[in-house]
Amino acid sequence: QVQLVESGGDLVQAGGSLRLSCAASGNVASIVVMGWYRQAPGKQRELVADITGLRRTNYADSVKGRFTISRDNAKNAVYLQMNSLKPEDTAVYYCAARVVGATTFWGQGTQVTVSS
């Protein structure tokens, strides 16, 4: 199993920046893809960005050019640098890890609130 713990969520003004961190533990050798999802009230959870072990990345259209996902394999961590934040970015952000066998593990979520 894999355990994921997120941190870094906060209240920030529009145009500001935050960096989210996710620390993985457990069977970290089985992780093939890590990513960030978010869920706003009344909306479905959506993919924000993900990254493979070879650092190939994908981003939602709504965050391209503003967010950057990265990972540090030595530290078993993944990060989401969020710049030029908008009120519509307000959501609970979840770290996710896909392992060999296609099972996905989730963190507990961290709240990001962007004020106008």
Buried (B, 14 or more C-beta within 10 A) or exposed (E): EBBBBBEBBBEBEEEBEBBBBBBBEBBBEBBEBBBBBBBBEEEEBEBBBBBBEEEEBBBBEEBEEBBBBBBEEEEBBBBBBBBEBBEEBBBBBBBBBBBEEEEEBBBEBBEBBBEE
